[in-house]
């Protein structure tokens, strides 16, 4: 580097370097543009040299970057192992604490039973009976023997979708079920509640709802595929409900398990249902099959439970399932000995933990930014574990939450058509990606495809709700509504490439709103036509400028009225009245927009709307012919009637037939009835 460049580098690298003063001094010292160009070239050369040196340093230290990344990876692995060890120690401490607490509870309960041997159960049953007398429709609940009351109280139910309060309820928790009763507004004697629902304790799960004002003191009950949200009076009551519900469910499971064990000797042996993937081929074999010995002393089998724990802690789901498949393959043809059963018991607990982790990975509470591909890992491992149905259900719930979140986060634009373009792009792209990912993940499980079809209809209903709220509820014009529906249909056709045709579903969901829009716009046209008719003077139309006349000719040509030239006069005159021209433009516009929205269900709606609109104009012409006394004006009215009969109505009939594929008999009959207007001006034929 030259001496000048070195001096310039030191000047730029100095701690007290001020760019503004530097530029100011440079501009004062320079003699002209040439000096500034030379100085600029020096600075550019210095910048290039600096960039080159930076690249060399990166290449020089690249190996150190790699080694540092490896060290970080090793440290991360050790942290996972340390976390797993701490988790194990925590679980051991909790189990010891629970054991001590359960011992104290057992001693206390024994003392209570010794003091009150029969009273407790009888009092609970009597209390439940007296409470159920206040519930309309709850008399048969006590038919189950041994059923008694555990806990009860008032709750407020909220809507799951919008979190609005729904109703006030009273919940009765019994030892084997949960009864929900609603409050009666008009009490009849001692009856205060009405039976609403009865849930078996094993058929639902209880989930705590996070405190997020105004959502306070709430908990959710999940019954696939539905859920209900209740709010307690305060946090203390909510805590009691959660604890007692959990304890009651555990007691029922323990009681049922003990009952099965007691009935086992007297009932034929049946294969147990297990989440273990290699239990499917287990037969009713004795504990020791003919003295055969299964070699379970191999190192990988001895370390299998611990290896599964490590894989789960390190989120190595593929490695965990590979270990299970390896063990399944090894034990496939082996006899079921006592040692094999013990090993399976250990492994089954790990399978349950692995399933819970995979289910959590697919829960909608997790981040949804990764798209459908982010769920592939958890879904594929659940499928390998034989949990295809659960994987399908969780995958679709995850994608539903993702689509719903994307629609909710979409910013509402001032221009409706722009918003609909964004909405369709987000929704149908997500649906297409979900379909492709579903086909990839569940290629060998054809039974899951019906669930995807049902989910697609549900997602389409969510899309139509957002679409209708923006397009139809906001009273947009029929032209805008037709363009928006056209955009939605075009996006929907993209799904046909993967064999998913939801066009009919989209049309059937929109038909009600489209019908309302057509009828509303028809009424607007009729009111506008009647208002113009009331001010009709039957004079020729003067457009004042050639540009305005050319614009009107182009509008009529686009509408399908090609021979409009014959109705134009000299200069800027049109040999038609302003009312008839305005009516023609509005009616042809309504026809075009209506045909864009046309579906078979709206055939008669569109036809009758066109007929009503045409009748308003025709009846006005008929009335003017009968009332007008001026011969010149009457001839002008006949001229306008001829325009409607010979030019406008045939175009309407032809355009409708081309778009729909069949002639419109109602429009043909209407045109025949208007023939008398131009043939016999004195006619008073009824046109209704």
Secondary structure, 3 states (H helix, E strand, C coil): CCHHHHHHHHHHHCCCCCHHHHHHHHHHHCCCHHHHHHHHHHHHHHHHHHHHHHHHHHHHCHHHHHHHHHHHHHHHHHHHHHHHHHHHHHHHHHHHHHHHHHHHHHHHHHHHHHHCCCHHHHHHHHHHHHHHCCEECCHHHHHCCCCCEEEEEEEEEECCCCCCEEEEEEEEEECCEEEEEEEEEEEECCEEEEEEEEEEHHHCEEEECCCECCECCEEEEEECCEEEEEECCCHHHHHHHHHHHHHHHHHHHHHHHHHHHHHHHHCCCCCCCCCCCCCCCCCCCCCCCCCCCCCCCCHHHHCHHHHHHHHHHCCCHHHHHHHHHHHHHHHCCCCCCHHHHHHHHHHHHHHHHHHHHHHHHCCCCCCCCCCHHHHHHHHHHHHHCCCHHHHHHHHHHHHHHHHHHHHHHCCCCCCHHHHHHHHHHHHHHHHHHHHHHHHHHCCCCHHHHHHHHHHHHHHHHHHHHHHHHHHCCCCCCHHHHHHHHHHHHHHHHHHHHHCCCCHHHHHHHHHHHHHHHHHHHHHHHHHHHHHHHHCCCCCCEECCCHHHHHHHHHHHHHHCCCCHHHHECCCCEECCCHHHHHHHHHHHHHHHHHHHCCCHHHHHHHHHHHHHHHHHHHHHHHHHHHHCCCHHHHHHHHHHHHHHHHHHHHHHHHHHHHHHCCCCHHHHHHHHHCHHHHHCCCCCCCCC
